[in-house]
């Protein structure tokens, strides 16, 4: 690995607007960002997604190898399907009731206008449109389906870092149900329960990218004898960082960064307070 133009830029500035009468313009608080030239022969970067608080990423920052980290399980989204039946003989409003633990207003009854002679395929499409438009239901589920199927797929929580999006799925919600009632219309076949199409599997653990002790060329990173600088960037919850069993520092939330030159510990453990992501960049020498 041949490195050049190795730099670290640090700074903290703000623009201040005077509040006095007839005083205009702005002033800068803090010095301009400072660029420091570093000496390094090795550099690598990795990132990781954490599905929940208490997940652990353990990194030997001298080698770029992650070990003893919380095992990752991708999980999958829960899917529920209701099936429309019966042709409308008297126009009115069908009632669709969606129940889901944690959803605002659950159980949520939604009126859907239907017309005379609407077949199950026609009024199922109207139900899908109404459910999608509802803030509570549409915010929690992706509504889909064709012909007579009314399908709810639980939306994941997403954490984004760089150009990668990590989806965090929840476990099965045993209360999830889509009930169909004729309401003020006539001809619709009532169905008190829907079908559990796919069980939800919770996303757990830590998903690690490039924590294999190799550089961007796939070459094994030589063991560093000194660290020139490290950069930690988070998106999501705060992190507590330990080194060799000692509390070192906390990294803040939502894109805060910290430049830490020359920490002496060999292994760091990163533990978030909730779903989050982190990018780690290390420069050092052998």
CORWO-V320971 format. One record per backbone hydrogen bond with DSSP energy under -1.0 kcal/mol. NH is the residue of the N-H (numbers start at 1). CO is the residue of the C=O. Records with the same first field share a line. If there is no record, write none. Layout:
NH = CO  CO
This chain:
8 = 36
10 = 34
14 = 29
16 = 27
23 = 20
27 = 16
29 = 14
34 = 10
36 = 8
38 = 6
41 = 284
42 = 284
44 = 282
46 = 280
47 = 209
48 = 278
49 = 207
50 = 276
51 = 205
54 = 272
55 = 52
57 = 270
59 = 268
60 = 65
61 = 59  266
63 = 60
64 = 60
66 = 211
67 = 58
70 = 56
73 = 204
76 = 201
79 = 198
80 = 152
81 = 195
82 = 150
84 = 148
88 = 118
89 = 186
90 = 186
92 = 114
94 = 112
95 = 181
96 = 110
97 = 179
98 = 108
99 = 177
103 = 100
106 = 103
108 = 98
110 = 96
112 = 94
114 = 92
117 = 88
118 = 115
123 = 119
124 = 120
125 = 121
126 = 122
127 = 123
128 = 124
129 = 125
130 = 126
131 = 127
132 = 128
133 = 129
134 = 130
138 = 134
139 = 135
141 = 137
142 = 153
144 = 151
149 = 146
150 = 82
151 = 144
152 = 80
153 = 142
154 = 78
155 = 140
157 = 168
159 = 166
161 = 164
164 = 161
166 = 159
168 = 157
172 = 200
176 = 173
177 = 99
179 = 97
180 = 191
181 = 95
184 = 93
185 = 182
186 = 90
189 = 85
191 = 180
195 = 81
197 = 195
198 = 79
201 = 76
203 = 169
204 = 73
206 = 70
207 = 49
209 = 47
213 = 64
215 = 219
218 = 215
221 = 213
224 = 62
225 = 285
226 = 285
228 = 283
229 = 283
231 = 281
232 = 258
233 = 279
234 = 256
235 = 277
237 = 275
239 = 251
240 = 271
241 = 249
242 = 269
243 = 246
244 = 267
246 = 243
248 = 241
249 = 241
251 = 239
254 = 236
255 = 234
258 = 232
260 = 230
268 = 59
269 = 242
270 = 57
271 = 240
273 = 238
276 = 50
277 = 235
278 = 48
279 = 233
280 = 46
281 = 231
282 = 44
283 = 229
284 = 42
285 = 226
